[in-house]
Amino acid sequence: MSAQDPIAAFRVEAGELLGDIEQALLDLSHDLTNRDLVDSVFRGLHTLKGSGAMFGFDALAGFTHHCETAFDRVRKGQVPATEELVAVILSAMDHMQALVDGDGAGLEAVGDEILDRLHQAIGAADASVAVEPTAASVAAPLSAPAASGW
C-alpha cells in the first residue's frame, strides 16, 4: 500500500475549500446580512490559510490572511459585508487557486492589485459605518498597517 503524497492531498482539499468558499460568497452576494454565510466564508479562509502555512504554501497563507482578516472584521460587526467586498474576495479565488497550484512566483503583482482593491473595499465599508471622525482616526488613517491590522 503506498502512502498518499501529503502535498497532493493538501491541493485536493484546498480545491474543495476554495469551492466551498466561492459558493458561500455567491450565496452571500444575495443576502449580505446572512451571519451563517459570513461565518462560513471566514472559517473557510481561516482553514485554507492555516493548512497552507502547515504545508509550506507561504504565499497562499500570506495572501489568504488578508482576506480572512477582512471577513473577521465583518464577522465582528466592525464593517458590513458589501457587494464590493464579496466581489473582491470572489476575484481572489482564482489567485488563491494559482497559489495552491504553484509557488506564487510571478504572481505578486496580481496579488498586490487584489489586496489594494480589498483595502479599498474595507475602507469604503469603514466609511459607511463611521459616524464622526475621531482624533485617533484622523491621526492614523485606515490604510495605515498599524491602524488596520493588515
Backbone as a chain_set.jsonl record, in Angstrom:
{"seq": "MSAQDPIAAFRVEAGELLGDIEQALLDLSHDLTNRDLVDSVFRGLHTLKGSGAMFGFDALAGFTHHCETAFDRVRKGQVPATEELVAVILSAMDHMQALVDGDGAGLEAVGDEILDRLHQAIGAADASVAVEPTAASVAAPLSAPAASGW", "coords": {"N": [[0.843, -1.161, 0.0], [0.683, 2.171, -0.913], [1.741, 5.273, 0.416], [-0.133, 8.273, 0.461], [0.802, 11.247, -1.194], [1.403, 14.003, 0.793], [1.349, 16.7, -0.026], [-0.06, 16.606, -2.418], [-2.491, 15.726, -1.41], [-3.137, 17.937, 0.166], [-3.499, 19.848, -1.86], [-5.786, 18.868, -3.145], [-7.692, 19.025, -1.069], [-7.564, 21.78, -0.592], [-8.598, 22.743, -2.991], [-11.237, 21.873, -2.729], [-12.004, 23.367, -0.468], [-11.745, 25.973, -1.519], [-13.782, 25.87, -3.413], [-16.004, 25.618, -1.71], [-15.829, 28.036, -0.291], [-16.179, 29.843, -2.389], [-18.828, 29.231, -3.18], [-20.218, 29.954, -0.84], [-19.665, 32.693, -0.853], [-20.972, 33.463, -3.225], [-23.616, 32.902, -2.486], [-23.801, 34.657, -0.324], [-23.675, 37.078, -1.663], [-26.261, 37.47, -2.405], [-27.568, 37.855, -0.042], [-26.489, 39.856, 2.028], [-26.525, 40.158, 4.75], [-26.47, 37.749, 6.009], [-25.451, 35.976, 8.613], [-24.575, 33.33, 9.014], [-23.461, 32.664, 6.53], [-21.395, 34.556, 6.363], [-19.848, 33.678, 8.513], [-19.198, 31.154, 7.519], [-17.64, 31.753, 5.243], [-15.507, 33.051, 6.517], [-14.496, 30.936, 8.165], [-13.718, 29.084, 6.201], [-11.704, 30.522, 4.843], [-9.928, 30.87, 6.964], [-9.209, 28.217, 7.547], [-8.032, 27.47, 5.1], [-5.851, 29.239, 5.043], [-4.41, 28.423, 7.369], [-3.9, 25.685, 6.84], [-2.466, 25.952, 4.476], [-0.155, 27.258, 5.416], [0.828, 25.266, 7.092], [1.592, 23.306, 5.286], [3.617, 24.51, 3.907], [2.955, 26.418, 2.004], [3.523, 29.306, 1.775], [3.086, 31.75, 0.395], [0.398, 31.518, -0.309], [-0.753, 31.34, 2.274], [-0.039, 33.85, 3.341], [-1.315, 35.655, 1.571], [-4.007, 34.845, 1.79], [-4.455, 35.394, 4.435], [-4.994, 38.156, 4.538], [-7.519, 38.298, 3.31], [-8.976, 36.721, 5.071], [-8.757, 38.294, 7.396], [-10.264, 40.519, 6.637], [-12.82, 39.36, 6.511], [-13.043, 38.579, 9.134], [-13.345, 41.011, 10.379], [-15.847, 41.697, 9.367], [-17.341, 39.659, 10.488], [-17.106, 40.303, 13.174], [-18.632, 42.553, 13.271], [-17.479, 45.001, 12.733], [-17.231, 46.107, 10.225], [-19.561, 46.254, 7.515], [-20.725, 43.526, 5.44], [-20.308, 43.937, 2.031], [-21.344, 44.418, -1.389], [-19.136, 45.049, -2.926], [-16.956, 44.126, -1.361], [-17.474, 41.353, -1.321], [-17.262, 40.861, -4.062], [-14.543, 41.421, -4.491], [-13.291, 39.434, -2.951], [-14.269, 37.2, -4.261], [-12.951, 37.577, -6.694], [-10.436, 37.03, -5.843], [-10.33, 34.302, -5.612], [-9.424, 32.836, -7.897], [-6.77, 33.624, -7.881], [-5.922, 32.551, -5.438], [-6.223, 29.843, -6.041], [-4.268, 29.605, -8.018], [-2.039, 29.998, -6.412], [-2.178, 27.732, -4.849], [-1.699, 25.823, -6.784], [0.885, 26.4, -7.587], [4.024, 27.987, -6.676], [3.71, 30.649, -6.298], [5.454, 32.332, -7.55], [6.011, 35.031, -9.676], [3.442, 35.92, -9.471], [3.02, 38.019, -7.814], [2.331, 40.72, -8.479], [-0.315, 40.507, -9.337], [-1.536, 39.596, -6.991], [-0.992, 41.794, -5.311], [-2.519, 43.794, -6.54], [-5.112, 42.824, -6.136], [-5.176, 42.878, -3.327], [-4.958, 45.638, -2.908], [-7.45, 46.442, -3.905], [-9.022, 45.096, -2.056], [-8.366, 46.424, 0.354], [-9.398, 48.929, -0.297], [-12.114, 48.288, -0.494], [-12.694, 47.541, 2.143], [-12.052, 49.927, 3.4], [-14.001, 51.594, 2.293], [-16.234, 50.36, 3.358], [-15.748, 50.802, 6.062], [-16.021, 53.583, 6.081], [-18.707, 53.776, 5.522], [-19.93, 53.056, 7.885], [-18.98, 54.826, 9.677], [-19.567, 57.407, 11.966], [-18.702, 59.892, 12.957], [-15.577, 61.35, 12.536], [-12.869, 60.551, 14.68], [-10.267, 61.881, 16.803], [-8.23, 59.999, 16.907], [-8.713, 58.452, 14.592], [-8.278, 60.279, 12.607], [-5.602, 60.872, 12.996], [-4.428, 58.394, 12.528], [-4.768, 57.01, 9.647], [-7.076, 54.767, 7.948], [-5.799, 53.18, 6.077], [-3.293, 52.759, 7.013], [-0.95, 50.329, 8.063], [-0.604, 49.761, 10.857], [-2.936, 50.742, 11.965], [-4.982, 49.299, 10.798], [-4.466, 46.614, 11.039], [-3.538, 45.145, 8.958]], "CA": [[0.0, 0.0, 0.0], [1.53, 3.356, -0.99], [1.272, 6.433, 1.162], [-0.521, 9.383, -0.395], [1.637, 12.43, -1.106], [0.676, 14.997, 1.59], [1.155, 17.939, -0.8], [-1.164, 16.331, -3.345], [-3.714, 15.695, -0.597], [-3.445, 19.33, 0.506], [-4.028, 20.534, -3.051], [-7.172, 18.41, -3.351], [-8.532, 19.62, -0.024], [-7.605, 23.22, -0.818], [-9.553, 22.951, -4.079], [-12.582, 21.721, -2.162], [-12.24, 24.546, 0.372], [-11.968, 27.11, -2.405], [-15.129, 25.718, -3.965], [-16.967, 25.919, -0.646], [-15.764, 29.48, -0.038], [-16.793, 30.521, -3.535], [-20.279, 29.055, -3.111], [-20.709, 30.786, 0.263], [-19.611, 34.082, -1.317], [-22.062, 33.671, -4.192], [-24.848, 32.958, -1.705], [-23.746, 35.887, 0.461], [-23.936, 38.218, -2.541], [-27.716, 37.623, -2.477], [-28.06, 38.165, 1.302], [-25.286, 40.374, 2.669], [-26.669, 40.176, 6.21], [-26.544, 36.369, 6.491], [-24.326, 35.722, 9.521], [-24.063, 31.977, 8.793], [-22.604, 32.704, 5.352], [-20.19, 35.303, 6.741], [-19.046, 32.756, 9.324], [-18.716, 30.084, 6.644], [-16.533, 32.305, 4.447], [-14.381, 33.255, 7.433], [-13.926, 29.639, 8.561], [-13.048, 28.519, 5.037], [-10.457, 31.262, 4.63], [-9.064, 30.566, 8.103], [-8.703, 26.852, 7.35], [-7.131, 27.496, 3.946], [-4.624, 29.917, 5.472], [-3.678, 27.579, 8.308], [-3.419, 24.484, 6.147], [-1.424, 26.384, 3.55], [1.065, 27.502, 6.187], [1.305, 23.989, 7.605], [2.199, 22.541, 4.197], [4.68, 25.281, 3.272], [2.437, 27.307, 0.964], [3.604, 30.585, 2.472], [2.453, 32.812, -0.398], [-1.047, 31.317, -0.138], [-1.111, 31.687, 3.648], [0.089, 35.29, 3.499], [-2.372, 36.321, 0.8], [-5.312, 34.478, 2.349], [-4.558, 36.074, 5.728], [-5.647, 39.45, 4.324], [-8.933, 38.047, 3.04], [-9.521, 36.237, 6.335], [-8.852, 39.442, 8.293], [-11.409, 41.314, 6.192], [-14.053, 38.69, 6.927], [-13.096, 38.612, 10.595], [-13.92, 42.326, 10.707], [-17.277, 41.608, 9.077], [-17.888, 38.75, 11.488], [-17.147, 41.013, 14.455], [-19.508, 43.707, 13.157], [-16.707, 46.229, 12.584], [-17.6, 46.614, 8.903], [-20.603, 45.405, 6.933], [-20.454, 42.84, 4.175], [-20.79, 44.756, 0.92], [-21.204, 43.8, -2.703], [-17.756, 45.267, -3.361], [-16.089, 43.208, -0.617], [-17.722, 40.0, -1.829], [-16.705, 40.793, -5.421], [-13.077, 41.364, -4.409], [-12.892, 38.102, -2.463], [-14.531, 36.276, -5.368], [-11.871, 37.72, -7.678], [-9.237, 36.46, -5.238], [-10.395, 32.839, -5.652], [-8.523, 32.334, -8.95], [-5.395, 33.854, -7.419], [-5.643, 31.544, -4.408], [-6.048, 28.555, -6.723], [-2.942, 29.642, -8.644], [-1.056, 29.834, -5.344], [-2.244, 26.311, -4.473], [-1.119, 25.045, -7.878], [2.309, 26.695, -7.761], [4.701, 28.568, -5.52], [3.424, 32.076, -6.229], [6.444, 33.095, -8.307], [5.461, 35.766, -10.802], [2.05, 36.289, -9.227], [2.992, 39.061, -6.801], [1.624, 41.913, -8.955], [-1.75, 40.193, -9.323], [-1.936, 39.583, -5.588], [-0.953, 43.16, -4.786], [-3.668, 44.524, -7.09], [-6.301, 42.336, -5.427], [-5.122, 43.387, -1.948], [-5.297, 47.062, -2.97], [-8.908, 46.511, -4.037], [-9.578, 44.642, -0.781], [-8.226, 47.52, 1.313], [-10.362, 49.957, -0.69], [-13.459, 47.81, -0.142], [-12.834, 47.63, 3.599], [-12.072, 51.354, 3.722], [-15.327, 52.101, 1.932], [-17.175, 49.815, 4.348], [-15.487, 51.56, 7.292], [-16.593, 54.912, 5.915], [-20.167, 53.703, 5.519], [-20.424, 52.908, 9.249], [-18.428, 55.889, 10.521], [-20.496, 58.484, 12.265], [-17.948, 61.119, 13.118], [-14.171, 61.005, 12.712], [-12.282, 60.84, 15.987], [-8.883, 62.341, 16.709], [-7.378, 58.837, 16.617], [-8.866, 58.003, 13.215], [-7.664, 61.285, 11.749], [-4.158, 60.744, 13.159], [-3.995, 57.101, 11.982], [-5.711, 56.655, 8.588], [-7.441, 53.353, 7.843], [-4.89, 52.429, 5.22], [-2.011, 52.512, 7.69], [-0.904, 48.958, 8.567], [-0.775, 49.67, 12.298], [-4.315, 51.059, 12.328], [-5.953, 48.369, 10.251], [-4.113, 45.232, 11.306], [-3.175, 44.482, 7.702]], "C": [[0.899, 1.238, 0.0], [0.891, 4.504, -0.217], [0.943, 7.553, 0.18], [0.415, 10.563, -0.138], [0.862, 13.516, -0.338], [0.426, 16.306, 0.836], [0.007, 17.762, -1.793], [-2.489, 16.318, -2.587], [-4.125, 17.114, -0.197], [-4.079, 20.04, -0.676], [-5.474, 20.134, -3.337], [-8.093, 19.071, -2.334], [-8.644, 21.129, -0.177], [-8.588, 23.55, -1.944], [-10.988, 22.834, -3.599], [-12.947, 22.915, -1.286], [-12.528, 25.774, -0.477], [-13.353, 27.058, -3.034], [-16.201, 26.06, -2.946], [-17.009, 27.416, -0.347], [-16.459, 30.243, -1.156], [-18.314, 30.411, -3.491], [-20.879, 29.909, -1.998], [-20.699, 32.267, -0.125], [-20.726, 34.392, -2.309], [-23.408, 33.763, -3.471], [-24.922, 34.251, -0.903], [-24.057, 37.109, -0.401], [-25.436, 38.477, -2.704], [-28.337, 37.985, -1.135], [-26.872, 38.592, 2.158], [-25.362, 40.397, 4.193], [-26.68, 38.772, 6.813], [-25.295, 36.02, 7.298], [-23.732, 34.325, 9.307], [-23.123, 31.933, 7.59], [-21.308, 33.465, 5.623], [-19.27, 34.392, 7.54], [-18.445, 31.644, 8.474], [-17.538, 30.549, 5.797], [-15.303, 32.484, 5.339], [-13.706, 31.929, 7.786], [-13.17, 28.993, 7.405], [-11.709, 29.194, 4.774], [-9.447, 30.959, 5.74], [-8.421, 29.184, 7.944], [-7.712, 26.8, 6.201], [-5.798, 28.136, 4.325], [-3.782, 29.006, 6.367], [-3.105, 26.333, 7.664], [-2.309, 24.829, 5.172], [-0.103, 26.602, 4.265], [1.665, 26.182, 6.666], [2.037, 23.184, 6.525], [3.234, 23.337, 3.407], [4.237, 26.184, 2.135], [2.352, 28.723, 1.552], [2.946, 31.73, 1.709], [0.933, 32.722, -0.279], [-1.478, 31.763, 1.249], [-1.072, 33.199, 3.855], [-1.02, 36.051, 2.794], [-3.732, 36.082, 1.451], [-5.532, 35.158, 3.697], [-5.284, 37.41, 5.588], [-7.148, 39.286, 4.091], [-9.648, 37.586, 4.315], [-9.736, 37.401, 7.304], [-10.045, 40.316, 7.924], [-12.711, 40.666, 6.669], [-14.151, 38.564, 8.441], [-13.697, 39.934, 11.052], [-15.415, 42.354, 10.43], [-17.955, 40.778, 10.165], [-18.058, 39.442, 12.841], [-18.038, 42.255, 14.42], [-18.771, 45.03, 13.019], [-16.962, 46.9, 11.244], [-18.699, 45.704, 8.359], [-20.078, 44.63, 5.725], [-21.057, 43.715, 3.083], [-20.628, 43.979, -0.375], [-19.757, 43.907, -3.178], [-16.798, 44.301, -2.661], [-16.247, 41.784, -1.128], [-17.104, 39.844, -3.218], [-15.18, 40.688, -5.396], [-12.633, 39.973, -3.961], [-13.175, 37.055, -3.539], [-13.42, 36.361, -6.409], [-10.571, 37.128, -7.149], [-9.208, 34.936, -5.333], [-9.44, 32.256, -6.706], [-7.068, 32.5, -8.536], [-5.015, 32.818, -6.359], [-5.422, 30.176, -5.037], [-4.679, 28.495, -7.401], [-1.841, 29.459, -7.604], [-1.043, 28.397, -4.819], [-1.517, 25.477, -5.519], [0.381, 25.246, -8.036], [2.901, 27.303, -6.51], [4.476, 30.066, -5.394], [4.402, 32.937, -7.005], [5.784, 33.751, -9.52], [4.033, 36.236, -10.604], [1.901, 37.454, -8.253], [2.172, 40.27, -7.234], [0.116, 41.688, -8.941], [-2.264, 40.23, -7.893], [-1.98, 40.976, -4.994], [-2.148, 43.972, -5.279], [-4.956, 44.102, -6.378], [-6.326, 42.883, -4.004], [-5.399, 44.886, -1.901], [-6.808, 47.241, -3.053], [-9.593, 46.085, -2.739], [-9.51, 45.757, 0.255], [-9.188, 48.655, 0.991], [-11.773, 49.551, -0.294], [-13.693, 47.907, 1.36], [-12.868, 49.088, 4.039], [-13.416, 51.974, 3.412], [-16.367, 51.598, 2.921], [-16.999, 50.526, 5.683], [-16.168, 52.919, 7.216], [-18.115, 54.874, 5.975], [-20.739, 53.538, 6.921], [-19.9, 53.995, 10.173], [-19.468, 56.972, 10.742], [-19.78, 59.824, 12.269], [-16.483, 60.739, 13.278], [-13.693, 61.402, 14.115], [-10.855, 61.327, 15.779], [-7.959, 61.189, 16.352], [-7.498, 58.406, 15.165], [-8.284, 59.009, 12.239], [-6.143, 61.148, 11.811], [-3.628, 59.468, 12.532], [-4.999, 56.666, 10.924], [-5.92, 55.155, 8.48], [-6.456, 52.554, 7.022], [-3.556, 52.137, 5.881], [-2.009, 51.12, 8.281], [-1.147, 48.864, 10.062], [-2.213, 49.902, 12.697], [-5.271, 49.967, 11.895], [-5.638, 46.909, 10.563], [-3.722, 44.457, 10.066], [-1.718, 44.368, 7.704]], "O": [[1.794, 1.34, 0.839], [-0.328, 4.674, -0.205], [1.65, 7.755, -0.808], [0.775, 10.839, 1.006], [-0.222, 13.91, -0.768], [-0.603, 16.949, 1.042], [-0.802, 18.671, -1.981], [-3.491, 16.841, -3.073], [-5.308, 17.455, -0.219], [-5.074, 20.748, -0.523], [-6.289, 20.971, -3.726], [-9.142, 19.609, -2.688], [-9.704, 21.7, 0.08], [-9.326, 24.531, -1.854], [-11.854, 23.604, -4.013], [-14.068, 23.418, -1.353], [-13.453, 26.532, -0.184], [-14.017, 28.085, -3.171], [-17.191, 26.715, -3.274], [-18.082, 27.994, -0.171], [-17.229, 31.171, -0.905], [-19.013, 31.393, -3.738], [-21.931, 30.521, -2.186], [-21.614, 33.01, 0.23], [-21.349, 35.452, -2.244], [-24.24, 34.604, -3.809], [-25.982, 34.871, -0.812], [-24.643, 38.075, 0.088], [-25.839, 39.573, -3.095], [-29.502, 38.379, -1.08], [-26.318, 37.794, 2.914], [-24.352, 40.636, 4.854], [-26.881, 38.627, 8.018], [-24.222, 35.797, 6.738], [-22.517, 34.151, 9.407], [-22.103, 31.245, 7.624], [-20.242, 33.059, 5.16], [-18.067, 34.332, 7.286], [-17.303, 31.241, 8.694], [-16.552, 29.827, 5.649], [-14.193, 32.113, 4.959], [-12.482, 31.815, 7.712], [-12.101, 28.418, 7.606], [-10.705, 28.529, 4.517], [-8.253, 30.811, 5.478], [-7.224, 29.018, 8.182], [-6.667, 26.159, 6.309], [-4.738, 27.627, 3.964], [-2.583, 28.842, 6.143], [-1.956, 25.968, 7.915], [-1.328, 24.095, 5.05], [0.948, 26.182, 3.781], [2.884, 26.01, 6.644], [2.991, 22.464, 6.823], [3.681, 22.891, 2.35], [5.075, 26.668, 1.375], [1.268, 29.255, 1.79], [2.312, 32.592, 2.318], [0.259, 33.745, -0.162], [-2.463, 32.487, 1.388], [-1.972, 33.765, 4.475], [-1.597, 36.983, 3.354], [-4.511, 37.017, 1.638], [-6.667, 35.464, 4.061], [-6.106, 37.756, 6.436], [-7.95, 40.055, 4.621], [-10.77, 38.004, 4.599], [-10.776, 37.485, 7.956], [-10.758, 40.799, 8.805], [-13.601, 41.352, 7.172], [-15.255, 38.454, 8.974], [-14.473, 39.969, 12.007], [-16.172, 42.97, 11.18], [-19.005, 41.151, 10.689], [-19.028, 39.198, 13.56], [-18.182, 42.937, 15.434], [-19.382, 46.087, 13.174], [-16.915, 48.126, 11.141], [-18.759, 44.524, 8.702], [-19.111, 45.036, 5.079], [-22.191, 44.177, 3.206], [-19.872, 43.01, -0.447], [-19.217, 42.967, -3.762], [-15.923, 43.723, -3.306], [-15.256, 41.087, -1.343], [-16.495, 38.817, -3.518], [-14.594, 39.951, -6.189], [-11.703, 39.402, -4.531], [-12.394, 36.118, -3.707], [-12.993, 35.34, -6.948], [-9.694, 36.764, -7.933], [-8.148, 34.337, -5.15], [-8.73, 31.289, -6.431], [-6.233, 31.635, -8.802], [-3.911, 32.275, -6.385], [-4.537, 29.432, -4.616], [-4.01, 27.463, -7.367], [-0.82, 28.831, -7.886], [0.0, 27.905, -4.391], [-0.801, 24.534, -5.18], [1.075, 24.373, -8.557], [2.354, 27.158, -5.417], [5.002, 30.691, -4.473], [4.207, 34.147, -7.113], [5.085, 33.093, -10.29], [3.47, 36.887, -11.484], [0.784, 37.835, -7.905], [1.394, 40.798, -6.44], [-0.644, 42.584, -8.572], [-3.306, 40.825, -7.616], [-2.905, 41.307, -4.252], [-2.726, 44.751, -4.52], [-5.793, 44.946, -6.057], [-7.376, 43.306, -3.523], [-6.015, 45.363, -0.948], [-7.381, 48.082, -2.361], [-10.623, 46.645, -2.365], [-10.488, 46.01, 0.959], [-9.736, 49.278, 1.9], [-12.546, 50.379, 0.189], [-14.771, 48.308, 1.798], [-13.621, 49.45, 4.944], [-13.919, 52.792, 4.183], [-17.284, 52.335, 3.283], [-17.981, 50.822, 6.364], [-16.813, 53.355, 8.17], [-18.744, 55.83, 6.428], [-21.911, 53.843, 7.142], [-20.323, 54.085, 11.326], [-20.157, 57.394, 9.813], [-20.232, 60.778, 11.636], [-16.173, 59.871, 14.094], [-14.069, 62.445, 14.649], [-10.304, 61.191, 14.687], [-7.012, 61.365, 15.586], [-6.498, 58.031, 14.553], [-7.841, 58.632, 11.154], [-5.467, 61.293, 10.792], [-2.495, 59.446, 12.049], [-5.99, 56.016, 11.256], [-5.058, 54.366, 8.869], [-6.294, 51.356, 7.253], [-2.769, 51.346, 5.361], [-2.974, 50.744, 8.946], [-1.847, 47.951, 10.5], [-2.678, 49.318, 13.676], [-6.277, 49.731, 12.563], [-6.494, 46.048, 10.359], [-3.587, 43.234, 10.117], [-1.138, 43.843, 6.753]]}, "num_chains": 1, "name": "protein.A"}
